[in-house]
């Protein structure tokens, strides 16, 4: 099973359920409860999209 979220603070993908916080999911490395989802799509990665647009414009100009 692949993990689709990472810790916002340290980037770890290992999470545990903290019993003292009522089962809230926290990072096992830093203890933070903030996480973000990994972007698996090519279009979600903005740097690659801008790079592809720049290459296309360069090809059209030449």
C-alpha positions as CSV (number, residue, x, y, z in Angstrom):
1,X,0.0,0.0,0.0
2,X,1.5,3.3,-1.1
3,X,1.4,6.3,1.2
4,X,0.0,9.4,-0.5
5,X,0.8,12.0,2.1
6,X,3.9,13.5,3.7
7,X,4.6,15.6,6.8
8,X,4.5,19.3,6.0
9,X,7.4,20.0,8.5
10,X,9.9,17.2,7.9
11,X,8.8,15.5,4.8
12,X,8.4,12.1,6.4
13,X,5.8,9.6,5.2
14,X,5.5,7.7,8.4
15,X,2.5,8.5,10.5
16,X,1.0,7.0,13.7
17,X,-2.3,7.4,15.5
18,X,-1.7,9.3,18.8
19,X,-3.9,7.8,21.6
20,X,-3.4,10.8,23.9
21,X,-4.9,13.1,21.2
22,X,-8.0,10.9,20.6
23,X,-6.6,9.0,17.7
24,X,-5.4,12.0,15.7
25,X,-2.8,11.2,13.0
26,X,0.6,12.6,13.8
27,X,4.1,12.3,12.2
28,X,6.2,9.7,13.9
29,X,9.4,11.7,13.4
30,X,8.5,15.3,14.5
31,X,5.1,14.9,16.1
32,X,3.4,17.4,13.8
33,X,-0.2,16.9,12.8
34,X,0.0,18.9,9.6
35,X,0.5,16.9,6.4
36,X,0.1,17.4,2.7
37,X,-0.7,15.0,-0.1
38,X,2.0,13.9,-2.6
39,X,1.4,15.2,-6.1
40,X,1.4,12.2,-8.4
41,X,0.2,14.0,-11.5
42,X,2.5,15.7,-14.0
43,X,0.2,18.7,-14.3
44,X,0.3,19.3,-10.5
45,X,4.1,19.9,-10.6
46,X,4.2,23.6,-11.6
47,X,7.9,23.7,-12.3
48,X,7.6,20.9,-15.0
49,X,4.6,22.6,-16.5
50,X,6.4,25.9,-16.9
51,X,9.5,24.2,-18.3
52,X,7.4,22.4,-20.9
53,X,5.6,25.6,-21.9
54,X,9.0,27.3,-22.2
55,X,10.3,24.5,-24.5
56,X,7.2,24.7,-26.7
57,X,7.5,28.4,-27.0
58,X,11.2,28.1,-27.9
59,X,10.4,25.5,-30.6
60,X,7.7,27.7,-32.1
61,X,10.0,30.8,-32.2
62,X,12.8,28.9,-33.9
